[in-house]
Amino acid sequence: MHPNRLLSATILAVVAGTALAFPSYESLAGLTGRQLESAIQGLNPKLPPPPPGPLSFSGTKLVDDPAHPWRPLRNGDLRGPCPGLNTLASHGYLPRDGVASPAQFITAVQEGFNMDNPTARVATYLTHLVDGNLVTDLLSIGAKTRRTGPDPPPPAIVGGMNNHGTFEGDASLSRGDAFDGDNHNFNQTLWDQLVDYSNQYGGGFYNLTVAGELRWQRTQQSIATNPEFDFRGLRHFTVVGQASFPAGLFTDGRKTGADKHQLDLVSGLSFFKHMRFPAGFFRASEPTGGVGSDVIFGAHPVLPGRNVGGVNNYVVDTSLGGFGDFCKFYTEFVNITIKGLYPNPTGVLRRNLNLNLGFVYDALAPRLGANCPQVFPYGTN
Ligand code: HEM
């Protein structure tokens, strides 16, 4: 069963036995017609607004400012596997509880980090489609914060962007694989490896050369230890951009010349572990997305694939596309992944699915090329 289906069904079972309503920010994917009806009954449907446009002032500026103080987590705040979004929530660029609409996500990543508008839209709508609640137009950055104890580790916490096999995936730089039980908390051992690689290949800084080598190392580690390692489609595409973000977006926007895109590790730890801007942090000096992704991918090109039947058996599988084959990735994402999560949507769910699918296509269009038409698994009206 797809993890999202299991999650929605589990939530619904809990909800059904109590007076609780289905959480307004949890995905409805995988519920059957009857279950959907019951879950949607208690929700407040929302017409998604069009995506926000680019910033009017898109230069660097102080973002660790008095209007956005860092605050420690409160009981029940949601956090997840993305160090960028965790930081934005802990500074109040996103609602501090970790739940927001796609429009709020786009505004926050632009304002807080100067992520460029197309990248912000692609990341947001892809994630919202697989992890968000499409009826209420809300998405969470993870799940209730709970620390992993030494003995024994608690089960992986699911929900929102913690959901494995959606936008979250294997071979992350600072988080373990879901197979190992915790795919979203900061992992000190993996951080130590990132530091080693930065010392070895970056003179003590994280940069694109480090990213290329570390990306390769994390992939080899998952091939060797995770029998369920899956590196197809969306995951093959996101790992590369996400390895570039620390260089492009976590470095202070006032750095220029040879210092540009060189992330010092004290600042890195501040984002990755403490969900906090380094004191006095300035955002990127121009709108920035996956800068240097081609360099990272080109360092050790690995085709999409997965382990089949156990560890150390990586079998290439390009059926869902991946980095460098955006049209196939887009088409299969819609026809296979989304259609699999929502086989027969009706009413407001179908309307909002269609709107969000349109937002994804518009955002991806510049990378898809002229011969990659939009696909409409749920019709056009
Ligand atoms: C709305 C936009 C965004 C969404 C929906 C999003 C979502 C995610 C998710 C779900 C992951 C986990 C993937 C995984 O490792 O399994 C992730 C990873 C990551 N994100 Fe974001 N993100 C967004 C914007 C940003 C921004 C603005 C930054 C930096 C300023 C950022 C930096 C990162 C980094 C560095 C990772 C990799 C973490 C690792 O491999 O350990 N993200 N993001």
Boltz pocket constraint, residues with backbone or C-beta under 6 A from the ligand:
constraints:
  - pocket:
      binder: B
      contacts: [[A, 81], [A, 82], [A, 83], [A, 84], [A, 85], [A, 105], [A, 106], [A, 109], [A, 113], [A, 115], [A, 119], [A, 120], [A, 123], [A, 124], [A, 127], [A, 161], [A, 167], [A, 168], [A, 169], [A, 170], [A, 171], [A, 172], [A, 173], [A, 174], [A, 175], [A, 183], [A, 242], [A, 243], [A, 245], [A, 246], [A, 249], [A, 250]]
      max_distance: 6.0
